[in-house]
Amino acid sequence: MVGENVENPGVYPLSEALNIAESMDLDLVEISPNADPPVCKVIDYSKFLYQQKKKQKEMKAKATKVVLKEIRFGPQTDEHDFQFKLKHAEKFLKDGAKVKAFVFFKGRSILFKEQGEILLLRFATELEEIGKVEQLPKLEGKRMTLYISPKKLK
């Protein structure tokens, strides 16, 4: 048994440990049940729960939220549209968001799979300095997707 106000921590029978905790108007909480003998702590349990929730809230607030931005191409996207979407992707990556670029094939345009793949690979090489490719172009149904995540700034 251990605790903040316990004079001599040590091994106590359960009934005696409960009496000590009750005399201090605190709770006896089992910390590690697998230890031999099990370790118990004399604490205010409601205060303990409050501190645990507070720690979890802090951890959640510190966690970074990943934003995913999508950019859509057609298999025959021309140069001006490509450059326009490239600038948007650069801005998204600089802001710390991931970019999902995809080529959408309508109807018989699925015949131009190679063109779509070349377009996405060109897109990835243009963004090589500020982002790294997370997943190479992959055909899923009528979409070919490419994921790019921002590089860590030094």
N, C-alpha and C positions, 0 to 999 in steps of 0.2 A: 504494500500500500504506500502510495506517495501522495503529496498534495502541498499546497502553498503554506497552510498553517499547521501541518503535522510536524510535531517536535521531533519524533524519532521514527523516520520511515523504516519499514521492515515488513516481515511476514507476520500476518495476524489471521486468526480464525475469522470466518465470515461474520459471525454474530458480533464479535468484538469490533470489527471494522465498521459494521453498520452502526453500532452504538457510538463510535467516535465521530462518524459523519453526522449522525443525528444530533449529537451534543453541540456540534458547530453550526447547526441549521444549514447544512450543505448536503449534497447528494454524493453517493458512492457510485462512480462510473467505471465500468470495466474497459480498460484501454487496449490491452492485448490479451485476448483469451487463450491464444495458442502457446503463450510462454509457460514455463514451469517454475514456480507457481504463477498463476494468472496475475497480471498487473492491474491494480485498480487505483483510481485517483479520486481524491476528495475535492470536488468542485461544485460550483453553482451551475446546474445543468442547463437552465434556461439561458444563462449568460454565455455558456459554451456554444449552444445552438446559434445564438445571435451572432457571435464572432465567426462561426463557420459560414453562415449565410453572407456575412459582410465580406469575407475572403473570396467566396465564390462570385459575388457581384464584381469585385475588383478584378478578378481574373477574366471575367466575361467582358468587362469594359476595355481591358488591355488587348484582348484578342482582335486581330485585324479582320475586317470583313472584305472578302474578295468580290470585286465587281466584275461581271462578265459583259463585255460589249460585243455586239454582233455586226459584221459587215458582210453584205450580200453582193455577190457578183453573178453575172450571167456568163455562159461559156464564151460569148463573143463580146465581152466588155472592151470598149475602145480605150485608147491611151489617156484621153482627158479624164474620163470617169475613173480609170485606174488611179491616176495621180491624185484626184480629188479624194478618193476613199483612202488612199495611202496617207495623205495628210491627216485625215481624221484618225486613222489607226495610230499614227505617231503621237497625236495629242492624247489619245486614250492610254497608251503605254506610258507616256511621261507622267500622266496623272495617277499611275499605279494600278490601272485596271487591266484585266486579261482581255485578249481579243480573240474572238471566234470568227474566222473568215470562212465563208462557204460559197461554193458555186452551186446554184440551183438549176437543175436541168428540167426543162418543161418538154413534155411530149417526146418528139423524136430527137431533141437536142442531146439526148443521152449518148448519141453516136459520137459526140465531141468530148468524150471523157479525157482524152489526152490533152486537149486544149485547156480544159478546166484544171487539170493537174499542173500543167506548165504555168498557168496564170497564178495558182496558189504558191507554187515554188518560187516564182519571180517575186511575189508579194513578200514571202518569207525572207528572201535574200535582200530585198530593199530595206526591211526592218531589222536586219541582222545586228546593227550597232546598238539599238535601244531595246531589243527584245530577243528572247530565245524561243525556239520552236519547242513546244511541249509535246505536240503530236503531229506527225507528218500527215499529208493529205490522205484521207481515207474515205472511200465511197460507202455511204449508208443510204440505201434506197435511191432517191433522186437527188441526193445532196452529197457533195464532196467537201469535207470539213478539215480545217487546219486550226490548231490552237497555238497562240503565242502569248507568253507571259513576259512581263517587264523584267529587265535585268536589274539587279540590286545596284543602287548608286553608291559609289565609294566616297 
